[in-house]
Amino acid sequence: MPPEHRESEQYRAAGRRMALAEAVYARRSALGWTLAELAERSGLDEATVESIEESGVDPTLPLIERLAAAFDSVVRIDPAHEPAMRFEGYAA
């Protein structure tokens, strides 16, 4: 892909959606939760959770806060590292 395409807002937005998708899937899987369990805990419907995990939802701050609360986690966002976003459980 040409460098100028990677600089486009559409490309960056797609990257943010993918980072959210990967972070949600990774945390949900680590907890052993189903889509339905995350939907219930987050107050979202199951179709929305599925769309998040399919990179179909923009990562707004209210959504990230809602997911972090559902996961009882903090969220780390660092575009310079992979994964760019991750949910981490609170230290015991």
N, C-alpha and C positions, 0 to 999 in steps of 0.2 A: 504494500500500500504506500502510495507517495506520502512523504512527510506532511505536505499541506493538508491532506485528508485527516491525518491524526490530530491536526490543530483545529479542526472544525468543531463548532459547538455540538453538532449532532453526534460526532464521534465521542467527544468527552461525556455527553449525556448518556450515551449507550454504555460507556465504561462505568459510569456511576451506577446505572441500573444493574449491570452485571456484578459489580462489587457487592451491592446490596443482596442480590440473589444468592451469590456464593456464601456470604456471611450468614444469611438466614438459614439456608440449607445446612451449612456446616454446624451451626449451633443447635438447630432442631434435631439433626441426626445424632449429634453428640449426646443430647438429652434423651434420645430414644422416643421422641414425640412424633405423632402423626400430624398431618396437615390439620385435621380436625381439632387436635389438642392445642396446637398453636393458635388456631382461629379462636377457640373458646377462651384461651388465656389472654389473648390480645384484644378481644372484642371486635375482631375482623371476621368477615365471612370466609368460608373455606375457599371460595373462588378467588378472593383477593389474595389470600396467602399463596395459592397456587400461582397466580399471576406474578406476585413478587418473586417467587422462586424461578419463574420463567423469564426474568428480566423485563417484565412488562409494566413495572410501576416505578415512577421516579422517586428517589429517596429523599423525601421532605423531612425536615427536622421533626415535626410532630409524629410522623410515621416511625422514624428511627427511635424516638423517645418511647413510643408505645411498644415497639418490639423489644427494646432494652428492658422495659419494665416487665413485660411478659416473660422474658428469659431470666429475670432477676440478674441482669448483667450490666456491665458498662460496655460502651461501644468505643472502639478505637478506629479512627480514620486517619490514614497516612498514605496518600496517593504515591509517595515515593517508594513504598514497599509493597510486597505481595504477601498475603492478601491486603488489598488497599483498605478494606473494612473488615472488622471482626467484632463479634460479641464475646466478652469474657466474663465468666462468673466472678463474683466478688471473692476476694481472698478470705479464707476462713480465719 
